[in-house]
Amino acid sequence: MKIKLSGSDLVHKLTSWYFTRGALPYWCVLLMDCSIIVFAELVAYYLSFGGSSTASHFWSVLGTTICTVPAFLVGMRLFNTYSGIFRYSSFVDLLRVTCALLVGVAVLAAARFVLYICHVDFFVDQSLLTDVTALFFAMMGMWSVRILVKYLFDTCYKDKSAPHVFIYGVRYGGISLAKSIRNEHPLPYLVKGFVSDDPSLTGRFLLGTRVYMNDETLIEHIKKNNIKLLFVSPLHSEDFRSNDAMQKMLISAGVKIMMVPSAQKWDEKQGLRHEQLHEVDIEDLLPRDKIEVDLDAIGALLKGKRILITGAAGSIGSEMVRQVAKFEPEKLVLVDQAETPMHDVRLYMQRNHPDINAYTIVGSISNQTHMEQIFSEHRPDYVFHAAAYKHVPMMEDNPAMAIQNNTYGTRVIADLAVKYGTKKFVMISTDKAVNPTNVMGCSKRICEIYCQSLNASIVAQSAEGAEVKHVQSDGTPAVTQFITTRFGNVLGSNGSVIPIFKEQIKKGGPVTVTHPDIIRFFMLIPEACRLVLEAGTMGKGGEIFVFDMGKPVRIADLAQRMIDLSGAKNVQIQYSGLRDGEKLYEEVLNDKEITLPTPHPKIKVAKVREYQYDEALRDEEELYRLSFTYDDMAIVGKMKQIVPEYRSQHSKYEVLDKK
């Protein structure tokens, strides 16, 4: 039984056979290009002198044409036109072909001139117009072969089952994405169009696909083109984050969203590949302003210095390690009491920064003997103090530990920084220290009080005739500057609501939110750490810097968005009631009435009550001694005495505020 093949089937079989072979050898490409040049020369001669002249002088013309090929070989060699692979041809390859032909014409003209001077009559007479015509046909022929092969390859190897995608953004980032996809074989995705906010581009074509308007009609085009994915250009990330309507429309249509990770900085010069995108997470969708810092100033401060980071295995501390390591310090001394996470930090440093002397030390900041040994041996130039107990409900039940670790541990590190000549001590505090309503927030406020009063005392002793209270180990006056940074919740940190919600959604719900109206400010960990470094650079000592956290987020809305994003069905939100010590609304850190501006728009200086050092030290020592009684009421009572604005909420300690 004979099987008849249609023309399209035959072409498909031939192209499939060709593209399953390896690339053509370079001599085949070279021979093909030379043949095109010879043919182009003959066509040009025919058009210039007519058919009869061409027929009568055919062999002479052919011989002369073949003799011109070496001139073009010079250009082909210079631009390596024969080393490219046709199926992967690009504009650059076409440009190289053009340049090679121009060089060939130039060499040919030079050869003709030399032969003319030498009175050698070798070439068939041709006009300049003939040469230009031959150049044009040769260029068109060589271009056409490459474009045709690439087109056939893209057509034959297009996986019709590949997911259909739209790309949001028509500028460089979006075009880079489309080109990255098209350069993959087989194609991982089929780009079916671009989405733009510019009405003037609606209906236009980009890279052969239509541009669609980002409006209510977009959902129709999504369904019509069977779109499964939307790629968001990095240049349009902020627009996408602020467009709730677009997000909801895509999520309801079952379209997966792919973006460049929030923490990843995109280099426009290097272009963008689709592999750099990941499926969008809730952190990527929260609207926030772009944060810029003075990297040069930070680098000048930290490069070649000895840096100590406490709490180095925590979510904030470990990100501080990653960011500080980029500035090539002389050594990094990393302290944390969590063994396994600390081991992860050690492996990270060995893998990514083997040239930096990194000391990963397991120990508690409240162990004064161990901490002194560390300071004595390493004598850090800068200290970033991130170690603290931070979970509000846990510290509400364990105030003694909040005092022994947070307040006393901070005093240990601060005093050692003074003793061993640390230049700057940057303490990472919390927004919960603002008018605290819980033990954790108050413990951090007491830490702030001690560091600020110690800084003021060091400054005061520099005045003429003043008593020197604070000296370094060598007997010289203390020089340490103490800087405090306050910010709110960081996305993805240990104990953040987001990983908790993810786990609850994974189990089918319910997702527990404490109150329908509770709101919080959020910031990405890398962004918060960059601001810490910036504040550390600009700080002169004694300041409490607060960060502009942007717009507050309603936690119930956050939970619902995560449920929608996950695609989970029938997952309910359940309200469990406010936890002990929990605020309904966090304080607005950047209120103009309680802050002063700085050169950085995202950083303000808090105006707070100042304490005398002797008073702050006496209160801390008394509180520390009291912590070993483990009498919760007595401990918290003393904390309220030190920080009068501390008013408990939803806590057993509320009775102390009524006395």
Phi, psi and omega in degrees: 000124182273139178253121180271133178257134175284167180301317181293322178296319181296316178298317181297317180295319180294315181292322177298318178298317182295315186283348173276348175280170172287174179296150178302142174299154185299329183289331176292317178297317180298316180296320179296315180296320179296321178297320179296320180295316179299315180297318180297322178296318180295318179296318180297319179295319180299315181291330183278320189243358176089168184289321184294317179295320180295318181294317184288332180248024189305308186292326177293317178295317181298316180297317179296319180298315179298324180291342178278345184303317180305329178297321179285333177298330177300312179294320179297323180290319180297322186252006175049047182292338183269357181266351179283160178256118188307318187293343179249022183300148178221181178302324180299320179295320178295323178294320178296321177299314180300314180296321179297318180293321178296319176298318179300316179297319179296316178297319180297317178297319179295320180295318179298321181295317180297315180295326179294318179296323181276004179059037176262117182264089186245320185276145170293139181301127176221144179272169176299323179299323179296316179299317180296319179297317179297319178300316181298311182294323178296317180296314179298320181294314181291322175298314186299318180300314183293317181293320180296314180297317179296318180298314179298320180296313180298323181289313183291327186257018176279117180279106183298340181271357179297145181300140177275135183230149165253152176243123180272110182122127183248005178273199190303318181299315180294319179294320177301319179299312182298316180294322178299318180294316184290341179275355178271141177220123359290159183295125179285334180218159173248113180283115184256357178163171177244154177242132183226153174269356183267112182300332183290345181264352182301130179086350177287168178243138179227122184054035176084003179237156187282149174261127182251148180281139178276082178214196184294343180279349184299323182298326178295318180291328177297314180291319182297321182266005179054049184284130179253336185222148170238122176266129181258121177296141179302332180287348180242015182298314182295320177299319182292318181299325183273357183258083181298322183297317180295318179300312181297321180297315181293316181297317180294332179276359179075021179273127176281142183250132180240131181222164170290134180309143186302323184277351185269128179271127182267128178265110184297331182292329183272357181077188185218134176248150184296338179293340181285346181273153173224162180296132189300142176245168183300327179300329182283340187263347180288125182293137178200157179277150178292136182250122178248142177230163180274089184295327180296317180293320179295317179298319179296328181286320191259337184300127177075010182258166176264121186241131174249130177236119175268156184065032189291347180262355180281178183296316178285312183300317182292326176289326174299320177301311182299319184283319180294322182300332180294338184266012172056059175290162178294316177208153175240122177253113189245124186237132173197152180268356179270110188294307186295312176299328179292326176295322177297321177296319178300314179296322179299314181295319179296324184280320188256335182222061183295341182276349180267133175288105182246125180249111179261113189242126176269119181182162181262139179293342179274358175272093188297321181297313180294317181295322179296321178298321180294313180295320181297321183282318189257337178043068185295142174284324182225141178238128171248110189261098181252353184289130177185154166277127191240347185283118185302306182298324181295316180287334176296327179270346184225062183298329180299319181288328176298322180286313184293325181268306186288302186282309181292318180301320177295319179297321178300309183293320180296314180295322179290326177299319177295313184298323186253022167073027175297136182286312181225140177239113182252115180260133178265113181254207186211156175293342180286353174280349179278116183044063190300146176238006181213166183299315182300311180299320180292321179299323178287327176294323178294324175299316179299316181300315182295312182296320181291319180290324177296318178297317180296323180292321178295319179294318183296326183287348178280349179291151183298128178083358181284150178288134179271109181262333188240117181233159175276174183298337179268006177092353179279155181300148181295150181233358188295135174256130182255127183232135180243140176238134178242134169207171186270212184293140176248134184293132176085002180286164178299123180090359178295154182293335187296308177298329178294314179298319179301315180295319179295320178294319180301326181274001178093009176088183358284160174269122186264123175241138187291326184205142182296338184254003184291135179233155178216155171266141181231150175212148176289146181303311180299323180294316179299318182291325177296321178291326175299314179296320179296316179297320178297328180287316185277340184293139178253357179114132177092349183280149166247105181273135176243145184258140174285111185272003179083210183276142177289152181244130176284121187298325178296320177294321178300315180297317180295320178297320179294322178296313180298317183295326182287339183080004181291145181252145173061028174268121184261156173262131182239132182264125188256352182094150181298141179278167180302126176081004186270135176274150173282318179234130175285153178295146175280110189290329188259027178301130184298334183285339184240011180222161175241148182285161173229174177300337179265125184296338182266359184237129177236164176253125181284140173263111183230164177294137179261145181243149172285141184300315182300320179293316181297319180294316181298317179296318180295316181297318179294318180295321180295316178298320181294331183296335181279358171277340182056029175268100187305315184294319180294318181296311182292326176301317178294321178299320179292330177292320180289320182241089185301333182282357179287112178234117184291148176227134179052048186214155177293344182276000179298331181298333180289335180281345183269351182282000000 
